[in-house]
Amino acid sequence: MNQEVTDFIASVKEPWQGELCSRLREVVNSAIPDVQERMQYKKPHFLKNGKYAAVISTSKEAVSFTIFNASELTLPEGLFEGPPERKTIKLRQGNTVDADQLSSLVSEASSSL
């Protein structure tokens, strides 16, 4: 695990956002063996074979989680937005994360990277 990513998560001001970022990081690490983590554009990025697989970002109201290489995914209706090649889910305080579902989507999307 990348220390810069760990530091980023530790610095998130809202406790619920920090917990969510940690959970999303766990999802990515379980879904992609040998994932590479790095900070880029002040956000945690997750790469497989040098290609973007996922990114976490925070805003005042939400934590966003983007899955790259998403064109072939079958996504739950109404949860994700964005162009076909990358889909983003915005999670707000009180939202629950279906870790198994996200892990499966990340694993499927990154399988061809």
Secondary structure, 3 states (H helix, E strand, C coil): CCHHHHHHHHHCCCHHHHHHHHHHHHHHHHHCCCCEEEEECCEEEEEECCEEEEEEEECCCEEEEEEECCCCCCCCCCCEECCCCEEEEEEECCCCCCHHHHHHHHHHHHCCC
